[in-house]
């Protein structure tokens, strides 16, 4: 007799969503990223590497600033009960102290439409990009940026606070720090450990002050942060040096920032993409890579369970805010989603307070320094016409969201 497949039911009121960021989808934004992308040095570097410059400039992105209604319809079509979107600081405050009323109206219309459709709203206040006037004073290396950020947050609370269910103060702050101030491959393209330390302190202060500020204006607000939390494991669990190195990587990459903000969190937003198998000698990371994404990232769904269990120490609700893969053929995405959801369900069964899952991303979009090649979306977007087309994996995810089970 054929054995029936077991369906795994998720908790009532589980958040089923998808994520986006403002710069990656809206288009027509002028900020520190758009300036860097079109700078002579950046364009010359792309040319030297034999790459098409057009493939690495955001430009009109997915034209979501004009097509936001289409995106809301996609959220509804995919049976999502929640949606994570970003606010573009540079769009809202293009010059110091001058807020753009049309930008405020744009976000208010978008959030109102989602709320009227019964969609929970998750709003990211900062997702790596800065207004040019902030970049001009040194960005997050300047402690004044924390003050300006708080003023921006305060205005957003007044203008949009009644339409926000969950607040994310910062998106993956350690990635901005590592790539912008240590590796030098994100704006502002520095390699200075002293500047990196200043950025680290200022981003922690920015979250903590914004947390208190939001709660002062909206006492019942739910405020968190998203952290890219890699699963560091020793290649050999019996080899104490590799065990220690895995702990060290985990401490500096994952736990150090969270330790500075843990008293000012209502929930933790988890972004999980990477498993890192640690060996005792350089380059220290050596994955088996039995299956990989288009970007060569290892697919390692067990890591989802591992990091959720590690986050349990903070005694806070956890929402998976990003999890996805670059998969242009859409051949792996459905299985990827189901496999990772199985690990989430396993963690919930073991007492981890996971409250939701947001797939990255709702639509194919501009993928930062990787340009346009990676396809992370549940929905394809034509770069010329901006036409949206739900992928087979998108419909598969829609069935999961509708039934609340896998």
C-alpha positions in Angstrom: 0.0 0.0 0.0 1.4 3.4 -1.0 2.3 5.6 2.0 0.5 8.9 2.1 2.6 12.0 2.1 2.5 13.9 5.3 1.3 17.5 5.1 3.0 19.9 7.6 0.6 22.6 8.9 1.9 26.0 10.0 0.6 27.9 13.0 -2.5 30.1 12.7 -1.7 33.7 11.8 1.6 32.7 10.3 2.9 35.5 8.1 3.3 34.4 4.5 5.1 37.1 2.5 7.6 38.2 0.0 10.2 41.0 0.3 11.5 43.8 -1.9 13.7 46.9 -1.3 12.9 50.4 -2.6 16.1 51.0 -4.6 16.0 47.6 -6.3 12.5 48.0 -7.7 11.3 51.6 -7.8 13.5 53.2 -10.4 14.5 56.8 -11.0 16.3 57.3 -7.6 19.2 59.5 -7.1 21.3 58.4 -4.1 24.9 57.3 -3.2 24.4 54.0 -5.1 23.1 55.6 -8.3 26.0 58.0 -8.3 28.5 55.2 -7.7 27.1 53.0 -10.5 27.5 55.8 -13.1 30.8 57.1 -11.8 33.7 57.1 -14.3 35.8 54.8 -12.1 33.0 52.3 -11.8 32.2 52.3 -15.5 35.9 52.0 -16.4 36.2 49.0 -14.1 33.2 47.3 -15.8 34.7 48.0 -19.3 38.0 46.6 -18.2 36.3 43.4 -17.1 34.6 43.1 -20.4 31.1 43.6 -18.9 28.2 45.5 -20.4 27.8 48.7 -18.3 24.0 48.7 -18.9 23.7 45.4 -17.0 25.1 47.1 -13.8 23.1 50.3 -13.7 19.8 50.3 -11.8 18.1 53.1 -13.7 14.4 52.6 -13.9 14.8 49.3 -12.0 11.4 47.5 -12.2 9.5 50.9 -12.5 7.6 50.1 -9.4 7.3 53.7 -8.5 4.8 53.9 -11.4 3.6 50.3 -11.3 3.1 49.9 -7.6 -0.6 48.9 -8.2 0.6 45.9 -10.3 2.9 44.8 -7.5 0.0 45.0 -5.0 -2.1 42.9 -7.3 0.7 40.3 -7.5 0.8 40.2 -3.7 -2.9 39.4 -3.7 -2.6 36.9 -6.6 0.1 35.0 -4.7 -2.2 34.7 -1.6 0.3 36.6 0.6 -1.0 37.9 3.8 2.0 40.2 4.3 4.5 42.2 2.2 7.8 43.7 3.0 8.7 46.9 1.2 11.4 49.5 1.7 11.3 53.3 2.0 13.9 55.2 0.0 15.4 57.8 2.3 16.8 59.8 -0.7 13.4 59.9 -2.3 11.7 61.1 0.9 14.4 63.6 1.9 16.4 64.5 -1.2 17.9 67.5 0.6 18.6 68.0 4.3 15.4 68.9 6.1 13.4 69.0 2.9 10.8 66.2 2.6 9.2 65.6 -0.7 5.4 65.6 -0.4 4.9 63.6 -3.5 7.1 60.9 -2.2 5.2 60.8 1.1 1.9 60.5 -0.9 3.4 57.7 -3.0 4.2 55.6 0.0 0.9 56.5 1.7 -1.0 55.3 -1.4 1.0 52.1 -1.6 0.6 51.2 2.1 -3.1 52.2 2.2 -3.8 49.9 -0.8 -2.1 47.0 1.0 -3.9 47.6 4.2 -7.3 47.8 2.4 -6.5 44.4 0.9 -5.9 42.9 4.3 -2.1 42.7 3.8 0.2 43.1 6.8 2.9 45.7 6.1 6.5 45.3 6.9 8.5 48.5 6.3 12.3 48.8 6.0 13.5 52.3 6.9 17.1 51.8 5.6 18.3 49.3 3.0 21.9 50.3 2.3 21.3 53.5 0.3 21.8 57.0 1.5 20.8 60.4 0.3 23.7 62.1 -1.5 23.9 64.8 1.2 24.4 62.1 3.8 27.2 60.5 1.6 28.8 64.0 1.3 29.3 64.2 5.1 30.8 60.7 5.3 27.8 58.5 5.5 27.6 56.2 8.6 31.2 56.9 9.5 29.9 60.4 10.7 28.0 60.3 14.0 25.9 63.2 12.7 24.2 60.7 10.4 22.6 59.0 13.4 20.9 62.4 14.2 19.8 62.9 10.6 18.5 59.3 10.5 16.4 59.9 13.7 14.9 63.0 12.2 14.0 61.0 9.1 12.5 58.2 11.2 10.5 60.6 13.2 8.9 62.2 10.1 8.1 58.8 8.7 6.3 57.8 11.9 4.2 61.0 11.7 3.4 60.6 8.0 3.0 56.8 7.6 3.0 55.2 11.1 -0.7 54.4 11.1 -0.2 52.1 8.1 2.8 50.1 9.3 2.5 46.7 11.1 6.2 45.9 11.5 9.2 48.2 11.4 12.7 47.3 10.3 15.1 50.0 11.3 18.1 48.6 9.3 18.6 45.9 6.7 21.7 43.7 7.1 23.9 46.5 8.6 27.0 44.3 8.8 26.9 43.7 5.0 27.0 47.5 4.5 29.9 47.7 6.9 31.8 44.7 5.4 31.4 45.6 1.8 31.5 49.4 2.1 34.3 49.8 4.6 36.4 46.6 4.6 36.2 45.0 1.2 35.5 48.2 -0.7 33.1 46.7 -3.3 30.0 48.7 -2.2 29.8 52.5 -1.8 31.7 54.3 -0.3 34.4 51.8 -1.5 36.7 52.1 1.5 39.1 49.7 3.1 39.6 51.2 6.5 39.1 49.3 9.7 38.9 52.4 11.8 36.0 53.8 9.6 34.4 50.4 9.8 34.5 50.5 13.6 32.8 54.0 13.6 30.1 52.7 11.2 29.5 49.7 13.5 29.0 51.9 16.5 26.8 54.4 14.7 24.6 51.7 13.2 24.0 50.2 16.6 23.2 53.6 18.0 20.9 54.4 15.1 18.9 51.2 15.7 18.7 51.7 19.5 17.6 55.4 19.2 15.2 54.7 16.4 13.6 51.9 18.4 12.9 54.2 21.3 11.8 57.0 19.0 9.3 54.8 17.2 7.9 53.5 20.5 7.5 57.0 21.8 5.4 58.0 18.8 3.7 54.6 18.3 3.7 52.8 21.7 2.3 49.5 20.3 4.8 49.4 17.4 6.7 46.2 16.6 10.3 47.1 15.8 13.1 44.9 14.7 16.1 44.6 12.4 17.1 42.2 9.7 20.4 40.4 10.1 22.2 38.2 7.6 22.9 35.2 9.8 25.2 32.7 8.2 25.4 29.1 9.3 29.0 28.5 10.3 29.9 24.9 11.0 33.2 23.2 11.6 34.3 20.8 8.8 35.2 18.3 11.5 33.3 18.5 14.8 36.1 16.6 16.6 38.8 19.1 15.5 38.8 21.7 18.3 40.6 24.3 16.2 37.9 24.2 13.5 35.2 24.2 16.2 36.8 27.3 17.7 37.1 29.1 14.3 33.5 28.4 13.5 32.5 29.9 16.8 34.7 32.9 16.1 33.2 33.5 12.7 29.7 33.2 14.2 30.5 35.6 16.9 31.9 38.4 14.7 29.6 37.9 11.7 26.3 37.1 13.5 26.3 37.8 17.2 28.3 40.9 17.8 25.8 43.3 16.2 22.8 41.6 17.7 24.5 41.8 21.1 24.5 45.6 20.8 20.8 45.9 20.1 19.3 42.9 21.9 17.6 45.1 24.6 15.8 47.1 21.9 14.0 44.4 19.8 10.4 43.3 19.5 11.3 40.6 17.0 14.4 39.5 15.0 14.3 39.5 11.2 16.4 36.7 9.8 17.9 36.7 6.3 19.3 33.3 5.6 21.3 32.5 2.4 24.7 31.1 3.3 26.3 28.0 4.9 30.0 28.3 5.6 32.0 25.1 6.3 35.0 26.2 8.3 38.5 24.6 7.9 41.5 25.4 9.9 43.7 27.0 7.2 43.1 29.7 4.5 40.8 30.4 2.9 39.0 29.0 6.0 35.7 28.3 4.2 35.5 25.2 2.1 31.9 24.1 1.2 31.0 20.8 -0.4 28.7 22.6 -2.8 26.7 19.5 -3.8 24.0 21.9 -5.1 24.4 25.6 -5.9 22.5 28.6 -7.1 23.2 30.6 -10.3 25.6 32.7 -8.2 27.5 29.6 -7.0 26.0 29.9 -3.4 25.6 26.5 -1.8 22.0 25.4 -1.2 22.0 24.1 2.4 18.5 24.0 3.8 19.6 22.4 7.1 21.3 25.7 7.9 17.9 27.3 8.3 17.1 25.1 11.2 20.6 25.6 12.7 20.4 29.4 12.7 16.9 29.5 14.0 18.0 27.4 16.9 20.9 29.7 17.5 18.6 32.7 17.5 16.4 31.1 20.1 18.9 32.4 22.7 17.6 36.0 22.3 14.1 35.0 23.5 12.4 37.1 20.8 9.9 36.2 18.0 11.7 35.5 14.7 10.5 36.3 11.3 12.4 35.0 8.3 12.5 38.2 6.3 14.7 36.9 3.4 15.4 33.5 1.9 15.7 32.8 -1.7 18.0 31.9 -4.6 19.2 33.1 -8.0 17.6 30.7 -10.4 17.0 32.1 -13.9 15.5 28.8 -15.2 13.1 28.6 -12.2 14.0 24.9 -12.0 15.1 24.8 -8.3 13.0 27.4 -6.6 9.9 25.4 -5.7 11.9 22.6 -4.1 14.2 25.2 -2.4 11.1 26.9 -0.8 9.6 23.6 0.4 12.9 22.3 1.7 13.6 25.4 3.7 10.0 25.6 5.0 10.4 22.0 6.3 13.4 23.2 8.4 11.3 26.1 9.6 8.5 23.8 10.6 11.0 21.5 12.3 12.3 24.5 14.3 8.7 25.6 15.3 8.1 22.0 16.4 11.2 22.3 18.6 9.9 25.4 20.3 11.5 28.2 18.2 9.1 31.1 18.0 9.1 31.6 14.2 6.2 33.8 13.2 6.6 34.1 9.4 8.4 33.5 6.2 9.1 36.1 3.5 10.6 34.9 0.3 13.2 37.0 -1.5 12.0 38.4 -3.7 8.6 39.2 -5.0 9.9 40.2 -8.4 13.1 39.9 -10.3 15.0 43.0 -9.6 18.4 44.9 -9.6 20.8 42.8 -7.5 23.2 45.5 -6.3 26.8 44.9 -7.4 25.7 41.7 -9.2 23.6 43.8 -11.6 20.7 42.4 -13.5 21.8 38.8 -14.1 20.6 37.1 -10.9 16.9 36.2 -10.9 15.5 35.9 -7.4 11.9 36.7 -8.0 8.7 34.7 -7.8 7.6 36.9 -10.7 9.6 37.6 -13.8 10.0 41.2 -15.0 10.7 42.2 -18.6 13.5 44.8 -18.5 12.2 46.7 -21.6 8.5 46.7 -21.0 8.4 46.0 -17.2 5.7 43.4 -17.8 5.2 41.1 -14.8 4.7 37.3 -15.2 4.3 34.9 -12.3 6.6 32.0 -12.5 5.6 28.4 -11.9 7.4 28.6 -8.5 5.3 31.6 -7.7 2.1 29.7 -8.2 3.5 26.8 -6.1 4.3 29.3 -3.3 0.8 30.8 -3.7 -0.7 27.3 -3.0 1.4 27.0 0.2 0.4 30.4 1.4 -3.3 29.7 0.7 -3.3 26.3 2.5 -0.9 27.3 5.3 0.9 24.0 4.8 3.5 22.1 2.8 
